[in-house]
Amino acid sequence: MSSHVPPHRVGVTELSDADFLTHADLLQQHLLDAQSRLEESEITGTAGGVVWVTLSALGEPRVVHIDPSAVDPDDIDGLEVLVLQALQHATEQVRRNSQNIMGPVSDFFQRLQ
């Protein structure tokens, strides 16, 4: 009795073992490259030109800078709003950056369907 292993299916395309392994190696390389780029990247958001927040590309806070001109002891609420806006801006930039970096991986999976 011989055991027959069917070819790997990717969507409606059949791949040989060698092609399947090549695709798997490419995917692994894309993932490693994306992870490395994300770990190395920093994204800065700003608000009012006086508050900056820097996050890692994974969304971890790294630096907050507040221009002294933004500090008004009588308007702490306004400063808090600026910090929040800078953080929101940086977070949006992180999301976009992640989409750009992970795009090739997503495209790879789309081609497999």
HELIX and SHEET records of a PDB file:
HELIX    1   1 ASP A   17  GLU A   40  1                                  24    
HELIX    2   2 PRO A   68  ALA A   70  5                                   3    
HELIX    3   3 ILE A   76  LEU A  112  1                                  37    
SHEET    1   A 2 HIS A   8  VAL A  10  0                                        
SHEET    2   A 2 THR A  13  LEU A  15 -1                                        
SHEET    1   B 3 GLU A  42  ALA A  47  0                                        
SHEET    2   B 3 VAL A  51  SER A  56 -1                                        
SHEET    3   B 3 PRO A  61  ILE A  66 -1                                        
END                                                                             
